[in-house]
Amino acid sequence: MCHQSVGLVQNAIEAAGIATVSVSVRPEITAFVGVPRAAYLRFPTGQPLGEAGQPQQHEEITAAALRLIETVEEPGTIVELPFRWRRMPRVDGGGY
């Protein structure tokens, strides 16, 4: 689903008084839309909750994202979660 669309829906739900959190792999788009709170993961587009066939990873990411509803106080906060995609190249150029 489109990050921008999710952000717009998230803002409408929040306006109705329901707390939300989104999961993003493109924080620059998420920030542009101005969501109330979001979890950022360094995962490929289309796989925001992790690798296929990894239900435990999906559950851990979902739980971590939902905890942001209780901990984030500043609107527009995007928190990078510590999960890593095992097949993504390292930032320092050291391979996978």
NUNU-251618 format. One record per atom (N, C-alpha, C): residue number from 1; x, y negated, z negated. Coordinates in steps of 0.1 Angstrom, whole numbers, plus 2048, in hexadecimal, padded with zeros to 3 digits. Layout:
! NUNU-251618
<badren><nr>NUM</nr><X>X</X><Y>Y</Y><Z>Z</Z></badren>
...
This chain:
! NUNU-251618
<badren><nr>1</nr><X>808</X><Y>80C</Y><Z>800</Z></badren>
<badren><nr>1</nr><X>800</X><Y>800</Y><Z>800</Z></badren>
<badren><nr>1</nr><X>809</X><Y>7F4</Y><Z>800</Z></badren>
<badren><nr>2</nr><X>804</X><Y>7E9</Y><Z>806</Z></badren>
<badren><nr>2</nr><X>80C</X><Y>7DD</Y><Z>807</Z></badren>
<badren><nr>2</nr><X>80E</X><Y>7D6</Y><Z>7F9</Z></badren>
<badren><nr>3</nr><X>81A</X><Y>7D2</Y><Z>7F7</Z></badren>
<badren><nr>3</nr><X>81D</X><Y>7CB</Y><Z>7EA</Z></badren>
<badren><nr>3</nr><X>815</X><Y>7BE</Y><Z>7E8</Z></badren>
<badren><nr>4</nr><X>813</X><Y>7B7</Y><Z>7F3</Z></badren>
<badren><nr>4</nr><X>80B</X><Y>7AB</Y><Z>7F2</Z></badren>
<badren><nr>4</nr><X>7FD</X><Y>7AD</Y><Z>7EF</Z></badren>
<badren><nr>5</nr><X>7F7</X><Y>7B7</Y><Z>7F6</Z></badren>
<badren><nr>5</nr><X>7E9</X><Y>7BB</Y><Z>7F3</Z></badren>
<badren><nr>5</nr><X>7E7</X><Y>7BF</Y><Z>7E5</Z></badren>
<badren><nr>6</nr><X>7F0</X><Y>7C8</Y><Z>7E0</Z></badren>
<badren><nr>6</nr><X>7EF</X><Y>7CC</Y><Z>7D2</Z></badren>
<badren><nr>6</nr><X>7F0</X><Y>7C0</Y><Z>7C8</Z></badren>
<badren><nr>7</nr><X>7F9</X><Y>7B7</Y><Z>7CB</Z></badren>
<badren><nr>7</nr><X>7FA</X><Y>7AB</Y><Z>7C2</Z></badren>
<badren><nr>7</nr><X>7ED</X><Y>7A3</Y><Z>7C2</Z></badren>
<badren><nr>8</nr><X>7E7</X><Y>7A1</Y><Z>7CE</Z></badren>
<badren><nr>8</nr><X>7DB</X><Y>79A</Y><Z>7CE</Z></badren>
<badren><nr>8</nr><X>7CF</X><Y>7A0</Y><Z>7C7</Z></badren>
<badren><nr>9</nr><X>7CE</X><Y>7AE</Y><Z>7C8</Z></badren>
<badren><nr>9</nr><X>7C4</X><Y>7B5</Y><Z>7C1</Z></badren>
<badren><nr>9</nr><X>7C8</X><Y>7B5</Y><Z>7B2</Z></badren>
<badren><nr>10</nr><X>7D4</X><Y>7B6</Y><Z>7AE</Z></badren>
<badren><nr>10</nr><X>7D8</X><Y>7B6</Y><Z>7A0</Z></badren>
<badren><nr>10</nr><X>7D4</X><Y>7A8</Y><Z>79A</Z></badren>
<badren><nr>11</nr><X>7D7</X><Y>79D</Y><Z>7A1</Z></badren>
<badren><nr>11</nr><X>7D3</X><Y>790</Y><Z>79C</Z></badren>
<badren><nr>11</nr><X>7C4</X><Y>78F</Y><Z>79A</Z></badren>
<badren><nr>12</nr><X>7BC</X><Y>794</Y><Z>7A3</Z></badren>
<badren><nr>12</nr><X>7AD</X><Y>794</Y><Z>7A2</Z></badren>
<badren><nr>12</nr><X>7A9</X><Y>79C</Y><Z>795</Z></badren>
<badren><nr>13</nr><X>7AF</X><Y>7A8</Y><Z>793</Z></badren>
<badren><nr>13</nr><X>7AB</X><Y>7B0</Y><Z>788</Z></badren>
<badren><nr>13</nr><X>7AF</X><Y>7A9</Y><Z>77B</Z></badren>
<badren><nr>14</nr><X>7BB</X><Y>7A3</Y><Z>77A</Z></badren>
<badren><nr>14</nr><X>7BF</X><Y>79B</Y><Z>76E</Z></badren>
<badren><nr>14</nr><X>7B5</X><Y>790</Y><Z>76C</Z></badren>
<badren><nr>15</nr><X>7B1</X><Y>789</Y><Z>776</Z></badren>
<badren><nr>15</nr><X>7A7</X><Y>77E</Y><Z>774</Z></badren>
<badren><nr>15</nr><X>79A</X><Y>782</Y><Z>76E</Z></badren>
<badren><nr>16</nr><X>797</X><Y>78F</Y><Z>770</Z></badren>
<badren><nr>16</nr><X>78B</X><Y>795</Y><Z>769</Z></badren>
<badren><nr>16</nr><X>78E</X><Y>799</Y><Z>75B</Z></badren>
<badren><nr>17</nr><X>79A</X><Y>797</Y><Z>756</Z></badren>
<badren><nr>17</nr><X>79D</X><Y>79B</Y><Z>748</Z></badren>
<badren><nr>17</nr><X>7A3</X><Y>7A9</Y><Z>746</Z></badren>
<badren><nr>18</nr><X>7A7</X><Y>7AF</Y><Z>751</Z></badren>
<badren><nr>18</nr><X>7AC</X><Y>7BD</Y><Z>74F</Z></badren>
<badren><nr>18</nr><X>7BB</X><Y>7BC</Y><Z>752</Z></badren>
<badren><nr>19</nr><X>7C3</X><Y>7C1</Y><Z>749</Z></badren>
<badren><nr>19</nr><X>7D2</X><Y>7C1</Y><Z>74A</Z></badren>
<badren><nr>19</nr><X>7D6</X><Y>7CB</Y><Z>755</Z></badren>
<badren><nr>20</nr><X>7E0</X><Y>7C7</Y><Z>75D</Z></badren>
<badren><nr>20</nr><X>7E5</X><Y>7CF</Y><Z>767</Z></badren>
<badren><nr>20</nr><X>7F4</X><Y>7CF</Y><Z>768</Z></badren>
<badren><nr>21</nr><X>7FA</X><Y>7D9</Y><Z>76F</Z></badren>
<badren><nr>21</nr><X>808</X><Y>7D9</Y><Z>772</Z></badren>
<badren><nr>21</nr><X>809</X><Y>7DF</Y><Z>77F</Z></badren>
<badren><nr>22</nr><X>812</X><Y>7DA</Y><Z>788</Z></badren>
<badren><nr>22</nr><X>814</X><Y>7E0</Y><Z>795</Z></badren>
<badren><nr>22</nr><X>822</X><Y>7E6</Y><Z>795</Z></badren>
<badren><nr>23</nr><X>824</X><Y>7EF</Y><Z>79F</Z></badren>
<badren><nr>23</nr><X>831</X><Y>7F6</Y><Z>7A1</Z></badren>
<badren><nr>23</nr><X>836</X><Y>7F1</Y><Z>7AE</Z></badren>
<badren><nr>24</nr><X>842</X><Y>7EC</Y><Z>7AF</Z></badren>
<badren><nr>24</nr><X>848</X><Y>7E6</Y><Z>7BB</Z></badren>
<badren><nr>24</nr><X>855</X><Y>7EB</Y><Z>7BF</Z></badren>
<badren><nr>25</nr><X>857</X><Y>7ED</Y><Z>7CB</Z></badren>
<badren><nr>25</nr><X>865</X><Y>7F0</Y><Z>7D1</Z></badren>
<badren><nr>25</nr><X>86A</X><Y>7E4</Y><Z>7D9</Z></badren>
<badren><nr>26</nr><X>862</X><Y>7D9</Y><Z>7D9</Z></badren>
<badren><nr>26</nr><X>866</X><Y>7CD</Y><Z>7E0</Z></badren>
<badren><nr>26</nr><X>862</X><Y>7C1</Y><Z>7D7</Z></badren>
<badren><nr>27</nr><X>86B</X><Y>7BF</Y><Z>7CD</Z></badren>
<badren><nr>27</nr><X>868</X><Y>7B5</Y><Z>7C3</Z></badren>
<badren><nr>27</nr><X>867</X><Y>7A6</Y><Z>7C8</Z></badren>
<badren><nr>28</nr><X>86D</X><Y>7A3</Y><Z>7D3</Z></badren>
<badren><nr>28</nr><X>86C</X><Y>796</Y><Z>7D9</Z></badren>
<badren><nr>28</nr><X>85E</X><Y>793</Y><Z>7DE</Z></badren>
<badren><nr>29</nr><X>857</X><Y>79D</Y><Z>7E3</Z></badren>
<badren><nr>29</nr><X>849</X><Y>79C</Y><Z>7E7</Z></badren>
<badren><nr>29</nr><X>840</X><Y>79B</Y><Z>7DB</Z></badren>
<badren><nr>30</nr><X>843</X><Y>7A4</Y><Z>7D2</Z></badren>
<badren><nr>30</nr><X>83B</X><Y>7A4</Y><Z>7C5</Z></badren>
<badren><nr>30</nr><X>83C</X><Y>796</Y><Z>7BE</Z></badren>
<badren><nr>31</nr><X>848</X><Y>791</Y><Z>7BD</Z></badren>
<badren><nr>31</nr><X>849</X><Y>784</Y><Z>7B7</Z></badren>
<badren><nr>31</nr><X>842</X><Y>779</Y><Z>7BF</Z></badren>
<badren><nr>32</nr><X>842</X><Y>779</Y><Z>7CC</Z></badren>
<badren><nr>32</nr><X>83C</X><Y>76F</Y><Z>7D4</Z></badren>
<badren><nr>32</nr><X>82D</X><Y>76F</Y><Z>7D2</Z></badren>
<badren><nr>33</nr><X>827</X><Y>77A</Y><Z>7D0</Z></badren>
<badren><nr>33</nr><X>818</X><Y>77B</Y><Z>7CD</Z></badren>
<badren><nr>33</nr><X>815</X><Y>776</Y><Z>7BF</Z></badren>
<badren><nr>34</nr><X>81E</X><Y>776</Y><Z>7B6</Z></badren>
<badren><nr>34</nr><X>81C</X><Y>772</Y><Z>7A9</Z></badren>
<badren><nr>34</nr><X>814</X><Y>77B</Y><Z>7A0</Z></badren>
<badren><nr>35</nr><X>818</X><Y>787</Y><Z>7A0</Z></badren>
<badren><nr>35</nr><X>810</X><Y>791</Y><Z>798</Z></badren>
<badren><nr>35</nr><X>813</X><Y>78E</Y><Z>789</Z></badren>
<badren><nr>36</nr><X>809</X><Y>793</Y><Z>780</Z></badren>
<badren><nr>36</nr><X>80B</X><Y>791</Y><Z>772</Z></badren>
<badren><nr>36</nr><X>817</X><Y>798</Y><Z>76C</Z></badren>
<badren><nr>37</nr><X>819</X><Y>7A4</Y><Z>771</Z></badren>
<badren><nr>37</nr><X>824</X><Y>7AD</Y><Z>76C</Z></badren>
<badren><nr>37</nr><X>826</X><Y>7B8</Y><Z>776</Z></badren>
<badren><nr>38</nr><X>832</X><Y>7BC</Y><Z>778</Z></badren>
<badren><nr>38</nr><X>835</X><Y>7C7</Y><Z>781</Z></badren>
<badren><nr>38</nr><X>842</X><Y>7CF</Y><Z>77D</Z></badren>
<badren><nr>39</nr><X>842</X><Y>7DB</Y><Z>781</Z></badren>
<badren><nr>39</nr><X>84E</X><Y>7E4</Y><Z>77F</Z></badren>
<badren><nr>39</nr><X>855</X><Y>7E5</Y><Z>78C</Z></badren>
<badren><nr>40</nr><X>862</X><Y>7E3</Y><Z>78D</Z></badren>
<badren><nr>40</nr><X>869</X><Y>7E4</Y><Z>799</Z></badren>
<badren><nr>40</nr><X>872</X><Y>7F0</Y><Z>798</Z></badren>
<badren><nr>41</nr><X>872</X><Y>7F8</Y><Z>7A3</Z></badren>
<badren><nr>41</nr><X>87A</X><Y>804</Y><Z>7A4</Z></badren>
<badren><nr>41</nr><X>882</X><Y>803</Y><Z>7B1</Z></badren>
<badren><nr>42</nr><X>88F</X><Y>807</Y><Z>7B0</Z></badren>
<badren><nr>42</nr><X>898</X><Y>807</Y><Z>7BC</Z></badren>
<badren><nr>42</nr><X>895</X><Y>814</Y><Z>7C4</Z></badren>
<badren><nr>43</nr><X>889</X><Y>815</Y><Z>7C9</Z></badren>
<badren><nr>43</nr><X>885</X><Y>821</Y><Z>7D1</Z></badren>
<badren><nr>43</nr><X>882</X><Y>81D</Y><Z>7DF</Z></badren>
<badren><nr>44</nr><X>882</X><Y>826</Y><Z>7E8</Z></badren>
<badren><nr>44</nr><X>87E</X><Y>823</Y><Z>7F6</Z></badren>
<badren><nr>44</nr><X>870</X><Y>81F</Y><Z>7F7</Z></badren>
<badren><nr>45</nr><X>86D</X><Y>816</Y><Z>801</Z></badren>
<badren><nr>45</nr><X>85F</X><Y>812</Y><Z>803</Z></badren>
<badren><nr>45</nr><X>857</X><Y>81F</Y><Z>806</Z></badren>
<badren><nr>46</nr><X>84B</X><Y>81F</Y><Z>800</Z></badren>
<badren><nr>46</nr><X>842</X><Y>82B</Y><Z>801</Z></badren>
<badren><nr>46</nr><X>843</X><Y>835</Y><Z>7F6</Z></badren>
<badren><nr>47</nr><X>84D</X><Y>833</Y><Z>7ED</Z></badren>
<badren><nr>47</nr><X>84F</X><Y>83D</Y><Z>7E3</Z></badren>
<badren><nr>47</nr><X>851</X><Y>836</Y><Z>7D5</Z></badren>
<badren><nr>48</nr><X>847</X><Y>82D</Y><Z>7D2</Z></badren>
<badren><nr>48</nr><X>849</X><Y>825</Y><Z>7C5</Z></badren>
<badren><nr>48</nr><X>849</X><Y>82D</Y><Z>7B8</Z></badren>
<badren><nr>49</nr><X>844</X><Y>839</Y><Z>7B8</Z></badren>
<badren><nr>49</nr><X>844</X><Y>841</Y><Z>7AC</Z></badren>
<badren><nr>49</nr><X>84E</X><Y>84C</Y><Z>7AC</Z></badren>
<badren><nr>50</nr><X>857</X><Y>84C</Y><Z>7B6</Z></badren>
<badren><nr>50</nr><X>861</X><Y>856</Y><Z>7B6</Z></badren>
<badren><nr>50</nr><X>860</X><Y>860</Y><Z>7C1</Z></badren>
<badren><nr>51</nr><X>869</X><Y>86A</Y><Z>7C0</Z></badren>
<badren><nr>51</nr><X>86A</X><Y>874</Y><Z>7CB</Z></badren>
<badren><nr>51</nr><X>85E</X><Y>87E</Y><Z>7CB</Z></badren>
<badren><nr>52</nr><X>85B</X><Y>882</Y><Z>7D7</Z></badren>
<badren><nr>52</nr><X>850</X><Y>88C</Y><Z>7D8</Z></badren>
<badren><nr>52</nr><X>853</X><Y>899</Y><Z>7D1</Z></badren>
<badren><nr>53</nr><X>849</X><Y>89F</Y><Z>7CB</Z></badren>
<badren><nr>53</nr><X>84B</X><Y>8AB</Y><Z>7C4</Z></badren>
<badren><nr>53</nr><X>852</X><Y>8AA</Y><Z>7B6</Z></badren>
<badren><nr>54</nr><X>852</X><Y>89E</Y><Z>7B1</Z></badren>
<badren><nr>54</nr><X>858</X><Y>89C</Y><Z>7A4</Z></badren>
<badren><nr>54</nr><X>84E</X><Y>896</Y><Z>79A</Z></badren>
<badren><nr>55</nr><X>844</X><Y>89E</Y><Z>796</Z></badren>
<badren><nr>55</nr><X>839</X><Y>899</Y><Z>78E</Z></badren>
<badren><nr>55</nr><X>83D</X><Y>893</Y><Z>781</Z></badren>
<badren><nr>56</nr><X>848</X><Y>899</Y><Z>77B</Z></badren>
<badren><nr>56</nr><X>84D</X><Y>893</Y><Z>76E</Z></badren>
<badren><nr>56</nr><X>852</X><Y>885</Y><Z>770</Z></badren>
<badren><nr>57</nr><X>85A</X><Y>883</Y><Z>77B</Z></badren>
<badren><nr>57</nr><X>85F</X><Y>876</Y><Z>77E</Z></badren>
<badren><nr>57</nr><X>853</X><Y>86C</Y><Z>780</Z></badren>
<badren><nr>58</nr><X>849</X><Y>870</Y><Z>787</Z></badren>
<badren><nr>58</nr><X>83D</X><Y>868</Y><Z>789</Z></badren>
<badren><nr>58</nr><X>837</X><Y>864</Y><Z>77C</Z></badren>
<badren><nr>59</nr><X>835</X><Y>86D</Y><Z>773</Z></badren>
<badren><nr>59</nr><X>82F</X><Y>86A</Y><Z>766</Z></badren>
<badren><nr>59</nr><X>838</X><Y>861</Y><Z>75E</Z></badren>
<badren><nr>60</nr><X>845</X><Y>863</Y><Z>75E</Z></badren>
<badren><nr>60</nr><X>84D</X><Y>85A</Y><Z>756</Z></badren>
<badren><nr>60</nr><X>84D</X><Y>84C</Y><Z>75C</Z></badren>
<badren><nr>61</nr><X>84D</X><Y>84A</Y><Z>769</Z></badren>
<badren><nr>61</nr><X>84D</X><Y>83D</Y><Z>76F</Z></badren>
<badren><nr>61</nr><X>83F</X><Y>836</Y><Z>76C</Z></badren>
<badren><nr>62</nr><X>835</X><Y>83E</Y><Z>76D</Z></badren>
<badren><nr>62</nr><X>827</X><Y>838</Y><Z>76A</Z></badren>
<badren><nr>62</nr><X>826</X><Y>834</Y><Z>75C</Z></badren>
<badren><nr>63</nr><X>82B</X><Y>83C</Y><Z>753</Z></badren>
<badren><nr>63</nr><X>82B</X><Y>839</Y><Z>744</Z></badren>
<badren><nr>63</nr><X>833</X><Y>82C</Y><Z>742</Z></badren>
<badren><nr>64</nr><X>83F</X><Y>82B</Y><Z>747</Z></badren>
<badren><nr>64</nr><X>848</X><Y>820</Y><Z>745</Z></badren>
<badren><nr>64</nr><X>841</X><Y>813</Y><Z>74B</Z></badren>
<badren><nr>65</nr><X>83B</X><Y>814</Y><Z>756</Z></badren>
<badren><nr>65</nr><X>834</X><Y>809</Y><Z>75C</Z></badren>
<badren><nr>65</nr><X>828</X><Y>804</Y><Z>754</Z></badren>
<badren><nr>66</nr><X>820</X><Y>80E</Y><Z>74F</Z></badren>
<badren><nr>66</nr><X>815</X><Y>80A</Y><Z>746</Z></badren>
<badren><nr>66</nr><X>819</X><Y>804</Y><Z>739</Z></badren>
<badren><nr>67</nr><X>824</X><Y>807</Y><Z>734</Z></badren>
<badren><nr>67</nr><X>829</X><Y>801</Y><Z>728</Z></badren>
<badren><nr>67</nr><X>82C</X><Y>7F2</Y><Z>729</Z></badren>
<badren><nr>68</nr><X>82E</X><Y>7EE</Y><Z>736</Z></badren>
<badren><nr>68</nr><X>830</X><Y>7DF</Y><Z>738</Z></badren>
<badren><nr>68</nr><X>824</X><Y>7D7</Y><Z>735</Z></badren>
<badren><nr>69</nr><X>818</X><Y>7DD</Y><Z>736</Z></badren>
<badren><nr>69</nr><X>80C</X><Y>7D6</Y><Z>732</Z></badren>
<badren><nr>69</nr><X>80D</X><Y>7D1</Y><Z>724</Z></badren>
<badren><nr>70</nr><X>813</X><Y>7D9</Y><Z>71B</Z></badren>
<badren><nr>70</nr><X>814</X><Y>7D6</Y><Z>70D</Z></badren>
<badren><nr>70</nr><X>820</X><Y>7CD</Y><Z>70A</Z></badren>
<badren><nr>71</nr><X>82A</X><Y>7CE</Y><Z>712</Z></badren>
<badren><nr>71</nr><X>837</X><Y>7C7</Y><Z>70E</Z></badren>
<badren><nr>71</nr><X>839</X><Y>7BA</Y><Z>716</Z></badren>
<badren><nr>72</nr><X>834</X><Y>7B8</Y><Z>722</Z></badren>
<badren><nr>72</nr><X>837</X><Y>7AC</Y><Z>72A</Z></badren>
<badren><nr>72</nr><X>82E</X><Y>7A1</Y><Z>725</Z></badren>
<badren><nr>73</nr><X>833</X><Y>796</Y><Z>721</Z></badren>
<badren><nr>73</nr><X>82B</X><Y>78B</Y><Z>71D</Z></badren>
<badren><nr>73</nr><X>82B</X><Y>77F</Y><Z>726</Z></badren>
<badren><nr>74</nr><X>835</X><Y>77E</Y><Z>72F</Z></badren>
<badren><nr>74</nr><X>837</X><Y>773</Y><Z>738</Z></badren>
<badren><nr>74</nr><X>830</X><Y>776</Y><Z>746</Z></badren>
<badren><nr>75</nr><X>826</X><Y>76F</Y><Z>74A</Z></badren>
<badren><nr>75</nr><X>820</X><Y>772</Y><Z>757</Z></badren>
<badren><nr>75</nr><X>82B</X><Y>771</Y><Z>762</Z></badren>
<badren><nr>76</nr><X>82A</X><Y>77A</Y><Z>76C</Z></badren>
<badren><nr>76</nr><X>833</X><Y>77A</Y><Z>777</Z></badren>
<badren><nr>76</nr><X>840</X><Y>782</Y><Z>774</Z></badren>
<badren><nr>77</nr><X>840</X><Y>789</Y><Z>769</Z></badren>
<badren><nr>77</nr><X>84C</X><Y>791</Y><Z>766</Z></badren>
<badren><nr>77</nr><X>84D</X><Y>79E</Y><Z>76E</Z></badren>
<badren><nr>78</nr><X>859</X><Y>7A0</Y><Z>774</Z></badren>
<badren><nr>78</nr><X>85B</X><Y>7AD</Y><Z>77B</Z></badren>
<badren><nr>78</nr><X>867</X><Y>7B3</Y><Z>774</Z></badren>
<badren><nr>79</nr><X>864</X><Y>7BF</Y><Z>76E</Z></badren>
<badren><nr>79</nr><X>86E</X><Y>7C7</Y><Z>767</Z></badren>
<badren><nr>79</nr><X>874</X><Y>7D2</Y><Z>76F</Z></badren>
<badren><nr>80</nr><X>881</X><Y>7D3</Y><Z>771</Z></badren>
<badren><nr>80</nr><X>887</X><Y>7DE</Y><Z>778</Z></badren>
<badren><nr>80</nr><X>888</X><Y>7EA</Y><Z>76F</Z></badren>
<badren><nr>81</nr><X>882</X><Y>7F5</Y><Z>773</Z></badren>
<badren><nr>81</nr><X>882</X><Y>801</Y><Z>76B</Z></badren>
<badren><nr>81</nr><X>88F</X><Y>808</Y><Z>76E</Z></badren>
<badren><nr>82</nr><X>894</X><Y>810</Y><Z>764</Z></badren>
<badren><nr>82</nr><X>8A1</X><Y>816</Y><Z>765</Z></badren>
<badren><nr>82</nr><X>8A2</X><Y>823</Y><Z>76E</Z></badren>
<badren><nr>83</nr><X>897</X><Y>827</Y><Z>774</Z></badren>
<badren><nr>83</nr><X>897</X><Y>833</Y><Z>77D</Z></badren>
<badren><nr>83</nr><X>89F</X><Y>830</Y><Z>78A</Z></badren>
<badren><nr>84</nr><X>8A6</X><Y>83A</Y><Z>78F</Z></badren>
<badren><nr>84</nr><X>8AE</X><Y>839</Y><Z>79B</Z></badren>
<badren><nr>84</nr><X>8AA</X><Y>844</Y><Z>7A5</Z></badren>
<badren><nr>85</nr><X>8AA</X><Y>840</Y><Z>7B1</Z></badren>
<badren><nr>85</nr><X>8A7</X><Y>84A</Y><Z>7BC</Z></badren>
<badren><nr>85</nr><X>8B4</X><Y>851</Y><Z>7BF</Z></badren>
<badren><nr>86</nr><X>8B5</X><Y>85D</Y><Z>7BE</Z></badren>
<badren><nr>86</nr><X>8C2</X><Y>864</Y><Z>7BE</Z></badren>
<badren><nr>86</nr><X>8C8</X><Y>864</Y><Z>7CC</Z></badren>
<badren><nr>87</nr><X>8C1</X><Y>861</Y><Z>7D6</Z></badren>
<badren><nr>87</nr><X>8C6</X><Y>861</Y><Z>7E4</Z></badren>
<badren><nr>87</nr><X>8C9</X><Y>853</Y><Z>7E9</Z></badren>
<badren><nr>88</nr><X>8C7</X><Y>849</Y><Z>7E1</Z></badren>
<badren><nr>88</nr><X>8CA</X><Y>83B</Y><Z>7E5</Z></badren>
<badren><nr>88</nr><X>8D9</X><Y>839</Y><Z>7E3</Z></badren>
<badren><nr>89</nr><X>8E0</X><Y>832</Y><Z>7EC</Z></badren>
<badren><nr>89</nr><X>8EE</X><Y>82F</Y><Z>7EB</Z></badren>
<badren><nr>89</nr><X>8F0</X><Y>826</Y><Z>7DF</Z></badren>
<badren><nr>90</nr><X>8FB</X><Y>828</Y><Z>7D8</Z></badren>
<badren><nr>90</nr><X>8FE</X><Y>81F</Y><Z>7CD</Z></badren>
<badren><nr>90</nr><X>902</X><Y>811</Y><Z>7D2</Z></badren>
<badren><nr>91</nr><X>8FF</X><Y>807</Y><Z>7CA</Z></badren>
<badren><nr>91</nr><X>901</X><Y>7F9</Y><Z>7CE</Z></badren>
<badren><nr>91</nr><X>910</X><Y>7F6</Y><Z>7D0</Z></badren>
<badren><nr>92</nr><X>918</X><Y>7FD</Y><Z>7C8</Z></badren>
<badren><nr>92</nr><X>927</X><Y>7FA</Y><Z>7CA</Z></badren>
<badren><nr>92</nr><X>92D</X><Y>801</Y><Z>7D6</Z></badren>
<badren><nr>93</nr><X>925</X><Y>807</Y><Z>7DE</Z></badren>
<badren><nr>93</nr><X>92A</X><Y>80D</Y><Z>7EA</Z></badren>
<badren><nr>93</nr><X>930</X><Y>81B</Y><Z>7E8</Z></badren>
<badren><nr>94</nr><X>92F</X><Y>820</Y><Z>7DC</Z></badren>
<badren><nr>94</nr><X>935</X><Y>82D</Y><Z>7D9</Z></badren>
<badren><nr>94</nr><X>92E</X><Y>839</Y><Z>7DD</Z></badren>
<badren><nr>95</nr><X>925</X><Y>838</Y><Z>7E6</Z></badren>
<badren><nr>95</nr><X>91E</X><Y>844</Y><Z>7EB</Z></badren>
<badren><nr>95</nr><X>911</X><Y>847</Y><Z>7E4</Z></badren>
<badren><nr>96</nr><X>90D</X><Y>853</Y><Z>7E3</Z></badren>
<badren><nr>96</nr><X>900</X><Y>856</Y><Z>7DD</Z></badren>
<badren><nr>96</nr><X>901</X><Y>85B</Y><Z>7CF</Z></badren>
